[in-house]
Amino acid sequence: MSVEATRVPAGRAAREPDPTAEELEGQKTANRAKRNTAIGWWVLTVIVAVWCLFPVASILATSFKTPGDLSNGQFLPTTPSTVNYEEILVGDSRQLFLTALWNSIGISVIATAIAVVLATLCAYAIARLDFPGKKVVLTVSLMVSMFPVISLVTPLFNMWRTLGLYDTWPGLIIPYLSLTLPISIWTLTAFFQQIPWELEQAAQVDGATPLQAFRKAIVPLALPGVFTTAIIAFFIAWNDFVYGISLTSTEAARPVPAALAFFTGASQFESPTGAISAAAIIVTIPVVLLVMLFQKQIVAGLTSGAVKG
């Protein structure tokens, strides 16, 4: 037999052997398991989403109900109406709601800014410097965040009345720091620990002072974590009710969550459920917009601080 007759074509020699029946069955089983797992996760996601969004959907539907529809037992309004939104935006409850909305925006923004600045400096010192009591600072901040808020209201009420801080913006901003600072310190400390120490050392070798190295080398890299911390701190201050209802007595500093408790109906026999629902929807809109607009930054900040590089 000649050499040409026994020569195997190059394409046939490079071809992999055909899979056996057992291998094909194993691939089908693996693909089926992956598909079933994906379907299971989608079903679980839908269940969790419905569970979490159903109260919001109920409040949204209630906000468009007329006073006559509130007690009919139906989920959706029979005749959708914007009377509740008109009540809080241009009606009798306009002054109460808009003033409280302005108070919430101003107090929450100021409290968030102060908390982020203080937490950034504190977290940087904890992550970068060696000093005695470093773990104590983290432990104390965690203990403060675990302390029941209601137990602090009475001493703060008496103290603020003495110092003249009762029913003022600073009288709410300072207590809000006790809520926002601990979580901000813990979040930023975990984030700063992931930034390479060599970057700051290289900046100092090039002639930068410690402050310049922190400002020009560390802060730009820490912006996702700082931004995420600011969003979380803003949500905490925005949603507070206990301090807002206990440390205010007039519209001068009362935030929206506390102001909702003072809504009244058109008469003593009418419930303000529709107006409260409309106000709750309007107050929720800024939170939803922040999450939708800055979703990538929030996820980047959380993952960067949670994964060790």
NORKA-V648898 format. One record per residue. N is the residue number from 1. SS is DSSP state (A for helix, B for strand, O for the rest). OMEGA is omega in degrees with one decimal (999 if undefined). D_CENTER is the distance of its C-alpha to the mean C-alpha in Angstrom with 1 decimal. Layout:
BEGIN
n | ss | omega | d_center
N | SS | OMEGA | D_CENTER
N | SS | OMEGA | D_CENTER
END
This chain:
BEGIN
n | ss | omega | d_center
1 | O | -176.9 | 79.2
2 | O | 179.2 | 78.1
3 | A | -178.6 | 75.1
4 | A | -177.5 | 73.7
5 | A | -178.7 | 73.9
6 | A | -179.3 | 72.0
7 | O | 179.3 | 69.3
8 | O | 178.4 | 65.8
9 | O | -177.1 | 63.9
10 | A | -179.5 | 61.1
11 | A | 179.2 | 58.5
12 | A | 179.5 | 59.5
13 | A | -178.6 | 59.5
14 | A | -177.0 | 55.9
15 | O | 178.5 | 54.7
16 | O | 179.1 | 52.8
17 | O | 180.0 | 54.3
18 | O | -179.8 | 53.3
19 | O | 178.8 | 50.9
20 | O | -179.8 | 52.5
21 | A | 179.0 | 51.9
22 | A | 179.3 | 50.0
23 | A | 177.4 | 47.7
24 | A | 178.8 | 47.1
25 | A | 177.2 | 46.3
26 | A | 177.5 | 43.9
27 | A | 178.1 | 42.0
28 | A | 179.2 | 41.9
29 | A | 179.3 | 40.6
30 | A | 178.8 | 37.8
31 | A | 178.4 | 36.8
32 | A | 178.5 | 36.9
33 | A | 177.6 | 34.7
34 | A | -179.9 | 32.1
35 | A | 178.7 | 32.3
36 | A | 177.3 | 31.9
37 | A | 178.9 | 28.9
38 | A | 178.3 | 27.2
39 | A | 178.5 | 28.2
40 | A | 178.6 | 26.9
41 | A | 178.2 | 23.4
42 | A | 177.9 | 23.4
43 | A | 178.5 | 24.6
44 | A | 178.7 | 22.0
45 | A | 179.1 | 19.2
46 | A | 179.8 | 20.8
47 | A | 179.7 | 21.3
48 | A | 180.0 | 17.6
49 | A | 178.6 | 16.6
50 | A | 179.8 | 19.3
51 | A | -177.1 | 18.5
52 | A | -174.2 | 14.9
53 | A | -179.4 | 15.9
54 | A | 176.9 | 19.2
55 | A | 178.6 | 18.2
56 | A | 177.8 | 16.5
57 | A | 178.6 | 19.8
58 | A | 178.6 | 21.9
59 | A | 178.9 | 20.4
60 | A | 178.4 | 20.9
61 | A | 179.9 | 24.4
62 | A | -177.8 | 25.2
63 | A | 179.5 | 24.3
64 | O | 178.9 | 27.2
65 | O | 172.5 | 29.7
66 | O | 179.2 | 32.6
67 | A | 179.1 | 33.6
68 | A | -178.8 | 36.2
69 | A | -173.9 | 33.8
70 | O | -175.5 | 31.6
71 | O | -178.7 | 34.1
72 | O | 176.7 | 35.5
73 | O | 179.9 | 33.3
74 | O | -179.4 | 32.2
75 | O | -178.8 | 28.7
76 | O | 177.6 | 29.2
77 | O | 178.6 | 31.0
78 | O | 176.2 | 34.6
79 | O | -178.1 | 34.8
80 | O | -177.9 | 31.4
81 | O | 177.6 | 31.4
82 | O | -176.3 | 29.3
83 | A | -179.9 | 31.0
84 | A | 177.6 | 27.9
85 | A | 175.9 | 26.1
86 | A | -179.3 | 29.4
87 | A | -175.4 | 29.5
88 | A | -178.9 | 26.4
89 | A | -179.1 | 26.8
90 | O | -176.2 | 30.6
91 | O | -175.1 | 32.0
92 | O | -178.8 | 32.6
93 | O | -176.1 | 28.9
94 | A | -177.2 | 28.2
95 | A | -178.9 | 28.7
96 | A | -174.7 | 26.6
97 | A | -176.0 | 23.6
98 | A | 176.3 | 23.6
99 | A | 178.3 | 24.3
100 | A | 178.1 | 21.4
101 | A | 177.1 | 19.1
102 | A | 177.6 | 20.4
103 | A | -179.9 | 20.0
104 | A | -179.8 | 16.3
105 | A | -177.3 | 15.8
106 | A | -177.3 | 18.1
107 | A | -178.4 | 17.2
108 | A | -179.8 | 13.4
109 | A | -179.9 | 14.2
110 | A | 178.7 | 17.0
111 | A | 178.8 | 15.2
112 | A | -179.7 | 12.4
113 | A | 180.0 | 15.3
114 | A | -178.6 | 17.4
115 | A | -178.2 | 15.0
116 | A | 179.5 | 14.2
117 | A | -180.0 | 18.0
118 | A | -179.1 | 19.1
119 | A | 178.3 | 16.8
120 | A | 179.6 | 17.9
121 | A | -179.4 | 21.5
122 | A | -179.2 | 21.2
123 | A | 178.0 | 19.5
124 | A | 178.6 | 22.0
125 | A | -179.9 | 24.9
126 | A | -176.3 | 23.8
127 | A | -171.2 | 23.5
128 | A | -171.7 | 26.6
129 | O | 174.4 | 29.0
130 | O | 179.2 | 31.2
131 | O | -179.1 | 31.8
132 | O | 178.8 | 32.7
133 | O | -178.4 | 30.0
134 | A | 178.7 | 27.1
135 | A | 179.1 | 26.1
136 | A | 179.3 | 26.6
137 | A | 178.3 | 24.0
138 | A | -179.8 | 21.3
139 | A | -179.9 | 22.8
140 | A | 178.8 | 23.0
141 | A | 176.9 | 19.4
142 | A | 178.7 | 18.4
143 | A | 178.7 | 21.0
144 | A | -179.6 | 19.7
145 | A | 179.9 | 16.2
146 | A | -177.9 | 18.2
147 | O | 179.8 | 20.6
148 | O | -177.7 | 20.6
149 | O | -176.2 | 19.5
150 | A | -179.5 | 22.4
151 | A | -179.5 | 24.9
152 | A | -172.3 | 24.2
153 | A | -176.3 | 24.6
154 | A | 176.9 | 28.4
155 | A | 177.2 | 29.2
156 | A | 178.2 | 26.8
157 | A | 179.9 | 28.4
158 | A | -179.0 | 31.9
159 | A | -178.8 | 31.0
160 | A | 176.6 | 29.3
161 | A | 179.2 | 32.4
162 | A | -176.3 | 34.6
163 | A | -179.0 | 32.9
164 | O | 179.4 | 32.4
165 | O | -179.1 | 28.6
166 | O | 179.0 | 28.3
167 | O | 176.3 | 27.0
168 | O | 176.3 | 25.9
169 | A | 177.8 | 22.8
170 | A | 178.8 | 23.4
171 | A | 174.0 | 23.8
172 | A | -178.8 | 20.1
173 | A | -178.6 | 18.8
174 | A | 175.9 | 20.5
175 | A | 178.9 | 19.2
176 | A | 177.3 | 15.6
177 | A | 177.4 | 16.2
178 | A | 177.2 | 17.1
179 | A | -173.3 | 13.6
180 | A | -176.6 | 11.7
181 | A | -177.4 | 14.5
182 | A | -179.5 | 14.8
183 | A | 178.2 | 11.4
184 | A | 179.6 | 11.8
185 | A | -179.0 | 15.4
186 | A | -179.3 | 14.9
187 | A | -177.3 | 12.4
188 | A | 176.7 | 14.7
189 | A | 176.8 | 17.8
190 | A | -179.4 | 17.1
191 | A | -179.5 | 16.6
192 | A | -180.0 | 19.7
193 | O | 178.9 | 21.7
194 | O | -179.4 | 21.5
195 | O | -178.6 | 23.0
196 | O | 177.9 | 26.8
197 | A | -176.8 | 28.7
198 | A | 179.4 | 31.6
199 | A | 178.1 | 29.9
200 | A | 178.0 | 30.0
201 | A | 178.1 | 33.5
202 | A | 178.0 | 34.7
203 | A | 178.0 | 33.6
204 | A | 175.9 | 35.5
205 | A | 178.5 | 38.5
206 | O | 175.3 | 38.6
207 | O | -179.9 | 39.0
208 | O | 174.5 | 35.5
209 | O | 177.7 | 34.9
210 | A | 179.2 | 32.0
211 | A | 178.2 | 30.1
212 | A | 177.9 | 30.9
213 | A | 178.2 | 29.9
214 | A | -175.3 | 26.5
215 | A | -173.6 | 26.0
216 | A | -177.0 | 27.4
217 | A | -173.8 | 26.9
218 | A | -176.1 | 23.8
219 | A | 178.1 | 21.5
220 | A | 178.6 | 21.7
221 | A | -176.7 | 20.8
222 | A | -175.8 | 17.9
223 | A | 177.5 | 16.3
224 | A | 178.5 | 13.8
225 | A | 177.9 | 12.7
226 | A | -179.8 | 12.8
227 | A | 178.2 | 10.8
228 | A | 178.7 | 7.9
229 | A | 178.9 | 8.5
230 | A | 179.0 | 8.8
231 | A | -179.5 | 5.6
232 | A | 179.8 | 4.2
233 | A | 178.6 | 7.6
234 | A | 178.8 | 7.8
235 | A | -179.6 | 5.6
236 | A | -179.9 | 7.9
237 | A | -177.2 | 10.8
238 | A | -174.2 | 10.5
239 | O | -176.9 | 10.7
240 | O | 177.6 | 13.4
241 | O | -172.2 | 16.7
242 | A | 178.7 | 19.1
243 | A | -177.3 | 19.5
244 | A | -178.6 | 19.6
245 | A | -173.6 | 22.4
246 | A | -174.1 | 24.3
247 | O | 175.8 | 24.5
248 | O | 178.4 | 25.5
249 | O | 179.2 | 28.6
250 | O | 178.3 | 28.8
251 | O | -176.6 | 26.9
252 | O | -178.0 | 27.0
253 | O | -175.5 | 23.6
254 | O | 179.3 | 22.4
255 | O | -175.4 | 18.8
256 | A | -179.5 | 18.1
257 | A | 177.9 | 17.0
258 | A | -178.3 | 20.3
259 | A | 179.6 | 22.3
260 | A | -179.9 | 21.8
261 | A | -177.2 | 24.1
262 | A | 175.9 | 26.8
263 | O | 178.4 | 27.2
264 | O | 177.1 | 30.7
265 | O | -180.0 | 32.6
266 | O | 177.3 | 35.6
267 | O | -179.2 | 37.8
268 | O | 180.0 | 37.6
269 | O | -176.9 | 38.1
270 | O | 179.6 | 35.1
271 | O | 179.4 | 31.6
272 | O | -176.5 | 28.8
273 | A | -179.4 | 26.6
274 | A | 179.5 | 26.6
275 | A | 178.2 | 25.7
276 | A | 178.2 | 22.8
277 | A | 178.2 | 21.5
278 | A | 177.9 | 21.9
279 | A | 178.7 | 20.1
280 | A | 178.0 | 17.1
281 | A | -179.9 | 17.0
282 | A | 179.7 | 17.3
283 | A | -179.5 | 14.5
284 | A | -176.3 | 12.2
285 | A | 178.7 | 13.4
286 | A | 179.5 | 11.7
287 | A | -179.9 | 8.1
288 | A | 179.6 | 9.7
289 | A | 178.4 | 11.6
290 | A | -179.4 | 9.0
291 | A | -178.6 | 7.5
292 | A | -177.3 | 11.2
293 | A | -173.9 | 12.7
294 | O | -178.5 | 10.8
295 | A | -178.6 | 10.1
296 | A | 179.6 | 12.9
297 | A | 179.7 | 11.9
298 | A | 179.6 | 8.5
299 | A | 179.4 | 10.7
300 | A | 178.7 | 13.4
301 | A | -179.5 | 11.8
302 | A | -179.3 | 10.7
303 | A | 179.6 | 14.2
304 | A | 179.6 | 16.1
305 | A | -175.7 | 15.2
306 | A | -177.5 | 15.8
307 | O | -179.6 | 19.1
308 | O | -177.4 | 22.1
309 | O | 999 | 24.2
END
